[in-house]
Amino acid sequence: MSNSNLDYEADRFCPAYGKVIDADLCYDSLICLNHTFKISSTKELTQIKDIEAARKRCEACPYSKLE
């Protein structure tokens, strides 16, 4: 899916969480997983056992490509 076809306001499947999440949690998680903020800044990320694997899955997701 090209970035131009993505609805950045809609709920979406998150490969890092393995479930559908809302756009706000997606953005909050993205900025934590890309080292902009601490992981502890988003309480839902504490549920993920392997943060490094989640970082890789997040980086590969088309929603993580902010322009």
Buried (B, 14 or more C-beta within 10 A) or exposed (E): EEEEEEEEEEEBEBBBBEEEBEBEBBBBBBBBBEEEBEBEEBEBBEEBEEBEEBBBBBBEBEBBEEE
